[in-house]
Amino acid sequence: MNKIFEAIENINGEINGFVWGWFGLALLVGTGILMTIVTKVFQISHLGTWWKNTLGSLFKKNVIGHRKEKGTISPFQALCTALAATIGTGNIAGVAAAICIGGAGAVFWMWVAAFFGMMTNYSENVLGIYYRRKNSKGEWSGGAMYYLKDGLGRKKGMKIVGSVLAVIFCICTLLASFGIGSMGQVNKIVANVVSAFNISSLSSVQVFDGVSLYSVIIGAVIMVLAAMIVLGGLKRIANVAEKIVPFMVLLFVGGSLVIIGINYANIIPAFKAIFVNAFSPEAFVGGGIGAVISKVVTQGFKRGVFSNEAGLGSSVMVHSNSSVREPVKQGMWGIFEVFADTMIVCTMTALVILTSGGLNGGVFNAQTGEIAAGYTDATLVGGAFNEVFDFGIGFGEKFIAIAMFLFAFTTVLGWSHYGSKAWEYLFGAKSTVVFKVIHICTIMFGAVLTSSLAWDISDTFNGLMMIPNLIGVIALFPLVMKITKNYVNRKVKGMDEKPILSYDPEIQAEHEAALSEDD
């Protein structure tokens, strides 16, 4: 078994070095910069508009009300399902790993990636709604594969290219659903549960080298829970997501604010460390390797994308199931998704680590990059919570283990939908149950893989998925500009223009007739 894992690690390392080299990072951030420019910095210039149409609309029936239409969910359910898939281990263990490897400065580059990623995610969702269509079951289907085939593919001489890229994207999505959407998440669940709720009689029994009976049992329990929800389809996933996601985010952010408040004297030094180390990283003693700016930037971008998924083309597959008819409206939910995921949740995690116990002590030393004895990147945040919420029973660590379970488990649910949509494109809607069974089975691999390997595989699959998607977004940026301008002219400036809602004349006409329901 060890030899198999070693071979996988070597192959994955070669691929990972390519997709997450400077080419991949330049493509990722460059796309965000391009979409920010062509939409006239929409995330800032129309801050009030997208805020009003997202968080400010949560009490409107057409936003939160459930839909009877088959395969259609409300905009809020779409957001919660997307957040369920994005707010996972990347927000806790991923941020901790970025800081441990790249220092406090990595947080700054996570912010940079998120700022531009807002408009990448916006553009993906605009294109997703515009190019979506009904499948053989009468359910909405959308995603990068459709705007690659029907958008890029309709450009002169690009028919074959668009179709090939669509297939490549779907294959990469299937692989990513097994990495970021299953193995990486479950791996962190197991690590935290074993650490916080250890049962020595089970953890001491080795099934094979490095894998305990306890880990196998946890993996089996997660498989059963996931099967009960995933096999029920998107509406069941969305119903679970809309109940768990708001609760877990508010609880985690609330707990984080308490810790940061208690350590208020370290807030300014923490921000100073973030900004200073972003451009002038300290030399870390960990491993004897000096941290250089390239490592800080890479870790910030990689973990940022792992967290918010902007640029992967993943969340658009659930946003496309929204009941909205205006592409820009769902695009604005995409902006809020990245904002909530990275600017709020990830920032809370970073400040908890950097303020807890002081910058020169506590669970992490920002000056040297040393982690306190007994902790790893997977358990670092739990240790920081214990600094305040120990209560003599290690309550803080147990709280984070439970939060990690909820974060990661809902990510598995969200990604099961993404993978099923990719499978649907390749093999048809009627066979998606085959994918769901396979996806559920891969949960056990996450429970037994080593932490670093599971995380590295997830990184690689993310990168492979990102490339064809971003090619499509870049190629179709004039269309995103046109749709955005049309919406702003109609809804912001009050001009009388025909709405641009779909590439399909029939869907366009249907949406125009029912557009009043969206307002």
C-alpha positions as CSV (number, residue, x, y, z in Angstrom):
1,M,0.0,0.0,0.0
2,N,2.8,2.4,0.9
3,K,4.4,1.8,-2.6
4,I,1.1,2.7,-4.3
5,F,0.8,5.9,-2.3
6,E,4.4,6.8,-3.1
7,A,3.8,6.3,-6.8
8,I,0.7,8.4,-6.7
9,E,2.6,11.1,-4.8
10,N,5.4,11.2,-7.5
11,I,3.0,11.4,-10.4
12,N,0.9,14.0,-8.7
13,G,3.9,16.1,-7.8
14,E,4.9,16.5,-11.5
15,I,1.4,17.5,-12.6
16,N,0.9,19.8,-9.6
17,G,4.2,21.7,-10.4
18,F,2.9,22.5,-13.9
19,V,-0.7,23.5,-13.2
20,W,0.2,25.6,-10.1
21,G,3.4,27.1,-11.6
22,W,3.5,30.8,-12.6
23,F,1.6,30.1,-15.8
24,G,-1.5,28.8,-13.9
25,L,-1.3,31.5,-11.3
26,A,-1.0,34.2,-14.0
27,L,-3.9,32.8,-15.9
28,L,-6.0,32.7,-12.7
29,V,-5.3,36.2,-11.4
30,G,-5.0,37.6,-14.9
31,T,-8.6,36.5,-15.7
32,G,-9.8,38.2,-12.6
33,I,-8.0,41.4,-13.4
34,L,-9.4,41.3,-17.0
35,M,-13.0,40.8,-15.8
36,T,-12.6,43.5,-13.2
37,I,-11.5,46.0,-15.8
38,V,-14.1,45.1,-18.5
39,T,-16.9,45.3,-16.0
40,K,-15.5,48.7,-14.7
41,V,-14.6,47.3,-11.3
42,F,-18.2,46.1,-10.7
43,Q,-17.4,44.7,-7.3
44,I,-16.6,48.3,-6.1
45,S,-18.4,50.6,-8.5
46,H,-21.7,48.7,-8.0
47,L,-21.1,47.7,-4.4
48,G,-24.6,48.9,-3.3
49,T,-26.3,47.1,-6.2
50,W,-24.8,43.7,-5.6
51,W,-25.1,44.0,-1.8
52,K,-28.8,45.0,-2.1
53,N,-29.5,42.1,-4.5
54,T,-27.8,39.5,-2.2
55,L,-27.7,40.0,1.5
56,G,-30.2,42.8,1.3
57,S,-32.8,40.6,-0.4
58,L,-32.8,37.6,2.0
59,F,-36.3,38.4,3.3
60,K,-37.9,38.4,-0.2
61,K,-40.0,35.4,-1.0
62,N,-38.7,35.0,-4.5
63,V,-35.1,34.8,-3.1
64,I,-35.6,32.4,-0.2
65,G,-38.9,30.6,-1.1
66,H,-38.7,27.0,-2.2
67,R,-39.5,26.1,-5.8
68,K,-41.9,23.4,-7.0
69,E,-40.3,23.2,-10.4
70,K,-38.3,20.1,-10.8
71,G,-34.5,20.5,-10.4
72,T,-34.9,24.2,-9.6
73,I,-33.9,25.8,-6.3
74,S,-34.1,29.4,-4.9
75,P,-31.3,31.9,-5.3
76,F,-30.6,31.5,-1.6
77,Q,-30.5,27.7,-1.8
78,A,-28.1,28.0,-4.7
79,L,-25.9,30.3,-2.7
80,C,-26.0,28.0,0.4
81,T,-25.2,24.9,-1.8
82,A,-22.3,26.8,-3.5
83,L,-21.1,27.9,-0.1
84,A,-21.5,24.4,1.3
85,A,-19.1,23.3,-1.4
86,T,-16.6,26.2,-1.0
87,I,-16.7,26.7,2.8
88,G,-14.8,23.6,3.8
89,T,-11.4,22.6,5.1
90,G,-9.8,25.3,3.0
91,N,-11.3,27.9,5.3
92,I,-9.8,26.3,8.5
93,A,-7.0,23.9,7.7
94,G,-6.2,25.5,4.4
95,V,-5.7,28.9,5.9
96,A,-3.6,27.4,8.6
97,A,-1.5,25.5,6.0
98,A,-1.0,28.7,4.0
99,I,0.3,30.6,7.1
100,C,2.5,27.7,8.2
101,I,4.1,27.3,4.8
102,G,4.0,30.9,3.5
103,G,3.8,32.9,6.7
104,A,1.3,35.6,7.6
105,G,1.9,37.3,4.2
106,A,0.1,34.5,2.5
107,V,-3.2,36.0,3.9
108,F,-2.6,39.2,1.9
109,W,-2.3,37.3,-1.3
110,M,-5.5,35.3,-0.5
111,W,-7.3,38.7,-0.3
112,V,-5.8,39.8,-3.6
113,A,-6.9,36.5,-5.3
114,A,-10.4,36.9,-3.7
115,F,-10.8,40.6,-4.8
116,F,-10.2,39.7,-8.4
117,G,-11.8,36.3,-8.0
118,M,-15.1,38.0,-7.2
119,M,-15.4,39.1,-10.8
120,T,-14.2,35.7,-12.2
121,N,-16.9,34.0,-10.2
122,Y,-19.4,36.7,-11.3
123,S,-18.5,36.1,-15.0
124,E,-18.8,32.3,-14.6
125,N,-22.3,32.6,-13.2
126,V,-23.4,35.1,-15.8
127,L,-22.3,32.8,-18.5
128,G,-23.7,29.8,-16.7
129,I,-27.2,31.3,-16.6
130,Y,-27.0,32.6,-20.1
131,Y,-26.0,29.2,-21.6
132,R,-28.0,26.8,-19.4
133,R,-30.6,24.5,-20.8
134,K,-33.1,21.8,-19.6
135,N,-31.8,18.2,-19.6
136,S,-33.8,15.0,-20.3
137,K,-35.3,15.1,-16.8
138,G,-36.6,18.6,-17.2
139,E,-33.9,20.1,-14.9
140,W,-31.6,23.0,-15.5
141,S,-28.1,22.2,-16.5
142,G,-25.3,24.7,-16.8
143,G,-21.6,25.1,-16.3
144,A,-18.3,25.7,-18.1
145,M,-18.9,22.8,-20.4
146,Y,-21.9,24.5,-21.9
147,Y,-20.4,27.9,-22.4
148,L,-17.3,26.2,-23.8
149,K,-19.3,24.2,-26.4
150,D,-22.0,26.7,-27.2
151,G,-20.1,29.9,-26.5
152,L,-16.5,29.4,-27.5
153,G,-17.5,26.7,-29.9
154,R,-19.7,29.1,-31.9
155,K,-16.8,31.4,-32.7
156,K,-15.3,31.0,-36.2
157,G,-13.1,27.9,-36.4
158,M,-13.5,27.0,-32.7
159,K,-16.3,24.4,-32.9
160,I,-13.9,21.4,-32.3
161,V,-11.8,23.3,-29.7
162,G,-14.9,24.3,-27.7
163,S,-16.2,20.7,-27.7
164,V,-12.8,19.2,-26.7
165,L,-12.3,21.7,-23.9
166,A,-15.8,21.0,-22.6
167,V,-15.0,17.3,-22.4
168,I,-11.7,18.0,-20.7
169,F,-13.4,20.3,-18.2
170,C,-15.9,17.6,-17.3
171,I,-13.2,14.9,-16.9
172,C,-11.2,17.3,-14.7
173,T,-14.4,18.1,-12.7
174,L,-15.0,14.4,-12.0
175,L,-11.4,14.1,-10.8
176,A,-11.7,17.3,-8.7
177,S,-14.9,15.9,-7.1
178,F,-12.9,13.0,-5.8
179,G,-10.1,15.3,-4.6
180,I,-11.4,18.6,-3.2
181,G,-14.9,17.2,-3.1
182,S,-14.2,14.1,-1.2
183,M,-10.8,12.9,-0.2
184,G,-9.3,16.2,0.9
185,Q,-12.4,17.1,3.0
186,V,-12.8,13.7,4.7
187,N,-9.1,13.5,5.5
188,K,-9.3,16.7,7.6
189,I,-12.5,15.5,9.2
190,V,-10.8,12.3,10.4
191,A,-7.6,14.2,11.6
192,N,-9.7,16.6,13.7
193,V,-12.1,14.1,15.1
194,V,-9.4,11.6,16.1
195,S,-7.5,14.5,17.8
196,A,-10.4,16.0,19.6
197,F,-12.5,12.9,20.4
198,N,-9.8,10.2,20.6
199,I,-10.9,6.7,21.5
200,S,-7.7,4.9,22.3
201,S,-9.2,1.4,22.0
202,L,-10.0,2.2,18.4
203,S,-7.1,4.5,17.4
204,S,-4.6,2.1,18.8
205,V,-5.7,-0.7,16.4
206,Q,-3.8,-0.5,13.1
207,V,-5.6,-1.7,10.0
208,F,-2.4,-1.2,8.0
209,D,0.6,1.1,8.3
210,G,-0.4,4.5,9.6
211,V,-4.2,3.9,9.4
212,S,-6.2,3.1,12.5
213,L,-9.5,1.3,12.9
214,Y,-10.9,4.6,14.3
215,S,-10.2,6.4,11.0
216,V,-11.9,3.6,9.0
217,I,-15.0,3.7,11.2
218,I,-15.3,7.5,10.8
219,G,-14.9,7.2,7.1
220,A,-17.7,4.6,7.0
221,V,-20.0,6.8,9.1
222,I,-19.5,9.7,6.7
223,M,-20.2,7.4,3.7
224,V,-23.5,6.4,5.1
225,L,-24.6,10.0,6.0
226,A,-23.5,11.3,2.5
227,A,-25.4,8.5,0.8
228,M,-28.6,9.3,2.6
229,I,-28.4,12.9,1.3
230,V,-26.7,12.7,-2.1
231,L,-28.9,10.0,-3.5
232,G,-31.9,12.2,-2.8
233,G,-30.8,14.7,-5.5
234,L,-30.1,18.4,-5.6
235,K,-33.2,19.5,-3.7
236,R,-32.3,17.4,-0.7
237,I,-28.7,18.7,-0.8
238,A,-30.0,22.3,-1.1
239,N,-32.4,21.7,1.8
240,V,-29.6,20.5,4.0
241,A,-27.2,23.2,2.9
242,E,-29.6,26.1,3.6
243,K,-30.0,24.9,7.2
244,I,-26.4,24.1,8.0
245,V,-24.4,26.7,6.1
246,P,-25.8,29.9,7.7
247,F,-25.7,28.3,11.2
248,M,-22.1,27.0,10.9
249,V,-20.8,30.3,9.4
250,L,-22.4,32.5,12.1
251,L,-21.2,30.1,14.9
252,F,-17.6,30.0,13.6
253,V,-17.4,33.7,13.0
254,G,-19.0,34.5,16.4
255,G,-16.5,32.2,18.2
256,S,-13.6,33.8,16.2
257,L,-14.7,37.3,17.1
258,V,-14.7,36.4,20.8
259,I,-11.1,35.1,20.5
260,I,-9.9,38.1,18.5
261,G,-11.7,40.5,20.9
262,I,-10.0,38.9,23.9
263,N,-6.7,39.3,22.1
264,Y,-7.5,42.8,20.8
265,A,-4.0,44.0,21.6
266,N,-2.6,41.7,18.9
267,I,-5.0,42.8,16.1
268,I,-2.8,45.6,14.8
269,P,0.4,43.6,15.0
270,A,-1.4,40.7,13.2
271,F,-2.4,43.0,10.3
272,K,1.2,44.4,10.3
273,A,2.6,40.9,10.0
274,I,0.2,40.2,7.1
275,F,1.1,43.3,5.1
276,V,4.8,43.3,5.8
277,N,5.4,39.6,5.3
278,A,3.5,39.7,2.0
279,F,6.4,41.6,0.5
280,S,9.2,40.9,2.9
281,P,8.8,37.5,4.3
282,E,10.8,36.4,7.3
283,A,13.1,33.5,7.1
284,F,11.4,30.5,8.7
285,V,13.3,27.9,10.7
286,G,10.8,25.2,9.9
287,G,12.6,22.7,7.7
288,G,15.5,25.1,7.4
289,I,14.1,26.6,4.2
290,G,13.9,30.3,3.8
291,A,10.5,31.6,2.7
292,V,10.7,33.6,-0.4
293,I,8.0,35.9,-1.9
294,S,7.2,33.3,-4.6
295,K,6.2,30.8,-1.9
296,V,4.1,33.3,0.0
297,V,2.3,34.4,-3.2
298,T,1.8,30.8,-4.4
299,Q,0.4,29.6,-1.0
300,G,-1.9,32.6,-0.8
301,F,-3.3,32.1,-4.3
302,K,-3.5,28.3,-4.1
303,R,-5.2,28.2,-0.7
304,G,-7.4,31.1,-1.7
305,V,-8.7,29.3,-4.8
306,F,-9.0,26.0,-2.8
307,S,-11.2,28.0,-0.4
308,N,-13.5,30.1,-2.7
309,E,-13.1,28.1,-5.9
310,A,-13.3,31.3,-8.1
311,G,-11.9,30.4,-11.5
312,L,-12.6,26.7,-11.2
313,G,-16.0,26.9,-12.9
314,S,-17.4,24.7,-10.1
315,S,-20.1,26.7,-8.3
316,V,-21.7,27.8,-11.5
317,M,-23.1,24.3,-11.9
318,V,-25.3,24.8,-8.9
319,H,-25.9,28.5,-9.5
320,S,-27.3,27.5,-12.9
321,N,-30.1,25.6,-11.1
322,S,-31.3,28.9,-9.6
323,S,-34.8,30.1,-10.4
324,V,-33.5,33.6,-11.4
325,R,-33.8,34.7,-15.0
326,E,-31.3,37.6,-15.0
327,P,-27.7,36.3,-15.5
328,V,-26.3,39.3,-13.7
329,K,-28.5,38.7,-10.6
330,Q,-27.0,35.2,-10.1
331,G,-23.6,36.7,-11.0
332,M,-23.9,39.1,-8.0
333,W,-24.5,36.1,-5.7
334,G,-21.2,34.8,-7.1
335,I,-19.5,38.0,-5.9
336,F,-21.1,37.6,-2.4
337,E,-20.0,33.9,-2.3
338,V,-16.3,34.8,-2.7
339,F,-16.7,37.8,-0.3
340,A,-18.3,35.6,2.4
341,D,-15.9,32.7,1.9
342,T,-12.6,34.5,1.9
343,M,-13.0,38.0,3.1
344,I,-15.0,37.0,6.1
345,V,-14.5,33.3,7.1
346,C,-10.8,33.0,6.0
347,T,-9.9,36.3,7.5
348,M,-11.5,35.2,10.8
349,T,-9.4,32.0,10.7
350,A,-6.2,33.9,10.0
351,L,-6.7,36.5,12.8
352,V,-7.6,33.7,15.3
353,I,-4.2,32.1,14.5
354,L,-2.2,35.3,14.5
355,T,-3.7,36.9,17.6
356,S,-4.2,33.9,19.8
357,G,-1.4,33.8,22.5
358,G,0.5,36.6,20.9
359,L,2.5,36.8,17.6
360,N,5.6,35.4,19.3
361,G,3.9,32.6,21.1
362,G,0.6,30.8,21.4
363,V,0.0,28.2,18.7
364,F,2.0,29.9,16.0
365,N,5.1,32.1,15.9
366,A,4.7,34.6,13.1
367,Q,8.3,35.6,13.4
368,T,9.9,32.2,12.9
369,G,7.0,30.2,11.3
370,E,7.1,27.6,14.1
371,I,4.0,25.7,15.1
372,A,3.6,25.0,18.8
373,A,4.5,21.5,19.9
374,G,1.7,19.0,19.4
375,Y,-0.1,20.8,16.6
376,T,-0.2,20.5,12.8
377,D,-1.9,22.7,10.2
378,A,-5.0,20.5,10.6
379,T,-5.3,21.1,14.3
380,L,-3.8,24.5,14.6
381,V,-7.1,26.4,14.7
382,G,-8.4,24.0,17.3
383,G,-5.4,24.9,19.5
384,A,-6.1,28.6,19.1
385,F,-9.7,28.1,20.2
386,N,-8.5,26.1,23.2
387,E,-6.5,29.2,24.3
388,V,-9.9,30.8,25.1
389,F,-12.5,28.0,25.2
390,D,-10.6,25.2,26.9
391,F,-12.9,25.0,30.0
392,G,-10.7,22.2,31.3
393,I,-12.0,19.7,28.7
394,G,-10.4,21.0,25.5
395,F,-13.7,22.4,24.4
396,G,-12.2,24.8,21.8
397,E,-10.5,21.9,19.9
398,K,-13.7,19.9,20.1
399,F,-15.7,22.8,18.7
400,I,-13.4,23.2,15.8
401,A,-13.6,19.4,15.1
402,I,-17.4,19.7,15.0
403,A,-17.1,22.9,12.8
404,M,-14.6,21.1,10.5
405,F,-17.0,18.2,10.2
406,L,-19.9,20.4,9.2
407,F,-17.8,22.5,6.8
408,A,-16.1,19.5,5.2
409,F,-19.2,17.3,5.1
410,T,-21.3,19.9,3.3
411,T,-18.5,20.4,0.8
412,V,-18.7,16.7,0.0
413,L,-22.4,17.2,-0.6
414,G,-22.0,20.2,-2.9
415,W,-19.3,18.6,-4.9
416,S,-21.3,15.5,-5.5
417,H,-23.7,17.8,-7.5
418,Y,-20.8,19.3,-9.5
419,G,-19.5,15.9,-10.3
420,S,-22.9,14.6,-11.3
421,K,-23.4,17.5,-13.7
422,A,-20.0,16.7,-15.3
423,W,-21.0,13.0,-15.5
424,E,-24.4,14.1,-17.0
425,Y,-22.7,16.0,-19.8
426,L,-20.5,13.1,-20.7
427,F,-22.8,10.1,-20.2
428,G,-26.4,11.5,-19.9
429,A,-28.7,12.5,-17.0
430,K,-30.1,9.0,-16.5
431,S,-26.8,7.5,-15.5
432,T,-25.8,10.1,-12.8
433,V,-26.6,7.6,-10.0
434,V,-23.5,5.7,-11.1
435,F,-21.3,8.7,-10.4
436,K,-23.0,9.4,-7.1
437,V,-22.2,5.8,-5.9
438,I,-18.6,6.1,-7.0
439,H,-18.2,9.5,-5.3
440,I,-19.6,8.2,-2.0
441,C,-17.2,5.3,-2.1
442,T,-14.1,7.6,-2.5
443,I,-14.9,9.0,0.9
444,M,-13.1,6.0,2.4
445,F,-9.9,6.9,0.5
446,G,-9.9,10.3,2.1
447,A,-10.1,8.6,5.5
448,V,-6.9,6.5,4.9
449,L,-4.7,8.7,2.8
450,T,-1.9,10.8,4.4
451,S,-2.8,14.4,4.9
452,S,-0.2,15.9,2.6
453,L,-1.0,13.6,-0.3
454,A,-4.8,14.1,0.0
455,W,-4.2,17.9,0.0
456,D,-1.8,17.8,-2.9
457,I,-4.1,15.7,-5.0
458,S,-6.9,18.2,-4.4
459,D,-4.6,21.1,-5.5
460,T,-3.7,19.3,-8.7
461,F,-7.3,18.5,-9.7
462,N,-8.3,22.1,-9.0
463,G,-5.6,23.4,-11.4
464,L,-6.6,20.9,-14.1
465,M,-10.2,22.0,-13.9
466,M,-9.3,25.7,-13.8
467,I,-7.5,25.9,-17.2
468,P,-10.2,25.1,-19.7
469,N,-12.8,27.1,-17.7
470,L,-10.7,30.2,-17.7
471,I,-10.0,29.8,-21.4
472,G,-13.8,30.0,-21.9
473,V,-14.2,33.0,-19.6
474,I,-11.5,34.9,-21.4
475,A,-12.8,34.1,-24.8
476,L,-16.3,35.2,-23.9
477,F,-15.4,38.4,-21.9
478,P,-17.1,40.6,-24.6
479,L,-20.4,38.8,-23.9
480,V,-20.1,39.3,-20.1
481,M,-19.4,43.0,-20.8
482,K,-22.5,43.2,-23.0
483,I,-24.8,41.4,-20.5
484,T,-23.5,43.5,-17.6
485,K,-24.0,46.8,-19.5
486,N,-27.5,45.8,-20.5
487,Y,-28.4,45.1,-16.9
488,V,-26.9,48.3,-15.6
489,N,-28.6,50.3,-18.2
490,R,-32.0,48.7,-17.4
491,K,-31.9,48.3,-13.7
492,V,-29.6,51.1,-12.5
493,K,-29.9,53.8,-15.1
494,G,-33.6,53.1,-16.0
495,M,-33.1,52.9,-19.7
496,D,-35.5,51.0,-22.0
497,E,-33.6,48.1,-23.5
498,K,-34.5,44.5,-24.3
499,P,-33.0,42.2,-21.6
500,I,-30.3,39.8,-22.6
501,L,-31.2,36.5,-20.8
502,S,-30.3,33.4,-22.8
503,Y,-28.5,32.2,-25.9
504,D,-31.6,30.1,-26.7
505,P,-34.4,32.1,-28.4
506,E,-37.1,30.0,-26.7
507,I,-35.6,30.3,-23.3
508,Q,-35.1,34.1,-23.9
509,A,-38.8,34.5,-24.8
510,E,-39.9,32.4,-21.8
511,H,-37.7,34.4,-19.4
512,E,-38.9,37.7,-20.8
513,A,-42.5,36.8,-20.3
514,A,-41.9,35.8,-16.6
515,L,-39.2,38.4,-15.8
516,S,-41.4,40.4,-13.5
517,E,-41.3,37.5,-11.0
518,D,-37.6,38.1,-10.6
519,D,-38.0,41.6,-9.4
